[in-house]
Amino acid sequence: MIFGRSQRGKPPVEPVTLKILVAGGFGVGKTTLVGAVSEIRPLRTEELLTEAGRPLDDLRGVEDKHTTTVAMDFGRITLREDLVLYLFGTPGQERFWFMWDELAEGALGAVVLADTRRLEGSFAAVDYFERRSIPFLVGVNCFDGAPRYPAGEVRRALDLDPSVPLLMCDARERESAKEVLVGVVQHAMATAAARRRSVTA
C-alpha cells in the first residue's frame, strides 16, 4: 500500500513495513505506549478486570488498573516517508502468554517495558526474546511516584546482556515513546548486520 501523495515529478514511495512487539508484565504501560504513538486509532482488546480474575492478577503497584489486554493492541506509526512500523502490544498476564508466539512471528524486534516498582514482571519477556534471539530493547517506564534508579542498577537487576539497550521513557509521551521505537529499530538492524557479517566471515 502506498501512503501519502507523491511530489510532482517524483514516483510515489513504497514504504518498508516492519513489525515491532511491545511486551512486558501486567500494567507496565504497553497499551499506553501503543496509543501514544499510533497515527491510527489503535485496535485494543481490553476487558474489565473482574473478581474472578483477582486471584490470578497481581495488582500490587497498579491498584488503580481496571482493564487488561486479553489478546493484543495494534497501532501504526510512520517514522519516515519510507519506513512504517506496525506495533503489536502483547498481553501481560501469564494466562494469555500463549498469544506471544503468534504475535512474535515475523517481528523485527521488541520493546520490553519495565516498571521499577515491579521489575520481576519483566523477567518473562526478557527471557522470551533472549531464548528466541529476537533483538529487544528495555524501556523503563517512569511512572509518577515510582522509585528512580540509575540505568546500570536496573540493567543489573534485570541481568541484561551488555548489548541490550536500556532507555528511560514515559509511555504517555509521544516523543518519548517514539525515541524508544527508533532505538529498537536501530538495535535490530545493527544486530541483523552483525549476524550477516558473522555468517560471511
C-alpha positions in Angstrom: 0.0 0.0 0.0 1.3 3.5 -0.8 0.9 6.1 1.8 0.6 9.8 1.1 0.8 11.7 -2.2 3.9 11.8 -4.4 5.5 15.1 -5.2 5.2 16.4 -8.7 7.8 14.6 -10.9 8.7 12.0 -8.2 7.4 8.5 -8.2 5.4 7.5 -5.1 7.4 5.9 -2.3 6.5 2.3 -1.3 7.4 2.3 2.4 9.2 -0.6 4.1 6.9 -2.0 6.8 8.3 -3.5 10.0 6.7 -5.4 12.8 7.6 -4.4 16.4 6.3 -6.0 19.6 5.7 -4.1 22.8 5.9 -6.6 25.6 6.3 -6.7 29.4 4.5 -7.5 32.6 1.0 -6.7 33.6 0.3 -3.0 33.9 3.7 -1.7 32.6 2.1 0.6 30.0 2.1 -1.4 26.8 -1.4 -0.2 25.7 -0.5 3.4 26.7 2.7 3.4 24.6 1.0 2.0 21.5 -1.8 4.6 21.9 0.7 7.4 22.4 2.4 7.0 19.1 -0.1 5.3 16.8 -1.2 7.5 13.9 -4.4 5.5 13.5 -6.9 4.7 16.2 -5.3 1.8 18.0 -7.1 -1.6 18.0 -7.4 -2.6 21.6 -8.7 -5.9 23.1 -9.2 -4.7 26.7 -11.6 -6.2 29.1 -12.6 -5.2 32.6 -10.8 -6.9 35.5 -13.2 -9.0 37.4 -13.4 -10.6 40.8 -13.0 -14.0 39.2 -9.6 -12.9 37.9 -8.4 -11.3 41.2 -6.6 -14.5 42.5 -4.7 -14.6 39.2 -3.9 -10.9 38.7 -1.1 -9.3 40.8 -2.3 -5.7 41.3 0.5 -4.7 43.6 1.7 -1.3 42.5 -1.2 -0.9 40.0 -4.2 -1.0 42.3 -6.0 1.7 40.1 -5.9 -0.5 37.0 -9.4 -1.6 35.9 -8.8 -3.2 32.5 -6.4 -5.6 30.9 -5.4 -6.6 27.4 -6.6 -10.1 26.6 -5.3 -10.6 23.0 -3.2 -7.6 21.7 -3.0 -3.9 20.9 -2.3 -2.8 17.4 -1.1 0.5 16.1 0.9 2.1 13.3 3.5 4.9 13.1 5.3 6.3 10.1 8.9 7.1 11.2 9.9 8.3 7.7 8.3 8.5 4.3 9.8 5.1 3.5 9.5 3.4 6.9 6.3 2.4 8.7 6.1 0.4 11.9 3.3 -1.9 12.8 3.1 -2.2 16.6 1.7 -5.2 18.4 1.2 -4.9 22.2 1.3 -8.3 23.9 -1.0 -9.3 26.8 0.9 -9.1 30.1 -0.9 -11.7 32.2 0.6 -15.1 32.3 -2.7 -16.8 31.3 -2.6 -15.0 28.0 1.1 -15.7 27.1 0.1 -18.4 24.6 -0.6 -15.4 22.3 3.0 -14.4 22.2 4.3 -17.0 19.7 1.7 -15.9 17.2 2.4 -12.2 17.7 6.2 -12.7 17.5 6.0 -14.3 14.1 7.9 -12.1 11.6 8.8 -9.4 14.2 12.0 -7.4 13.5 12.4 -6.6 17.2 10.7 -5.9 20.5 10.4 -3.3 23.3 10.2 -4.8 26.8 8.6 -2.2 29.1 9.7 -2.3 32.7 8.3 -0.7 35.9 10.8 -0.2 38.7 8.0 -0.9 41.3 7.6 -4.4 39.8 10.8 -5.3 37.9 10.1 -9.0 38.3 7.2 -8.6 35.9 9.6 -8.0 33.0 11.7 -11.2 33.6 9.5 -13.4 31.5 9.6 -11.0 28.5 13.4 -10.6 28.7 13.8 -14.4 28.8 11.3 -14.9 25.9 13.2 -12.7 23.5 16.6 -13.9 24.6 15.6 -17.6 24.0 14.3 -16.8 20.5 17.2 -14.5 19.6 14.8 -11.6 18.8 16.5 -8.3 19.3 15.0 -6.2 22.0 15.4 -3.0 23.9 14.3 -2.4 27.5 12.2 0.8 28.1 11.9 1.7 31.8 8.5 3.4 32.0 9.0 6.2 34.6 5.7 6.2 36.4 4.8 9.2 38.7 5.9 8.4 42.2 7.9 5.3 41.2 11.4 5.0 42.5 14.1 6.2 40.1 17.3 4.2 39.8 20.4 4.6 37.6 20.3 2.7 34.3 23.2 0.5 35.5 21.3 -0.7 38.5 18.2 -1.5 36.5 20.4 -3.4 34.0 21.9 -5.5 36.7 18.6 -6.2 38.4 17.2 -7.5 35.0 20.5 -9.3 34.3 20.7 -7.8 30.8 23.3 -8.7 28.3 25.6 -5.6 27.8 24.4 -5.5 24.1 20.8 -4.9 25.1 19.9 -1.1 25.0 18.1 0.3 28.0 16.3 3.7 27.9 14.2 5.6 30.4 10.9 6.7 29.0 7.4 8.0 29.6 4.9 5.8 27.7 2.3 8.6 27.8 4.5 11.0 25.8 4.6 10.6 22.0 8.2 11.8 21.6 9.5 9.6 24.4 7.7 6.6 23.1 8.9 7.4 19.5 12.5 7.5 20.8 12.1 4.0 22.2 10.8 2.7 18.9 13.6 4.4 16.9 16.0 2.8 19.4 14.7 -0.7 18.9 14.7 -0.4 15.1 18.3 0.7 15.1 19.3 -2.1 17.5 17.5 -4.7 15.5 19.1 -3.5 12.2 22.6 -3.4 13.8 22.0 -7.0 15.2 21.0 -8.2 11.8 24.0 -6.6 10.1 26.3 -8.2 12.7 24.8 -11.7 12.1 25.3 -11.3 8.4 29.0 -10.4 8.9 29.5 -13.4 11.1 28.0 -15.7 8.5 30.2 -14.4 5.7 33.3 -14.2 7.8 
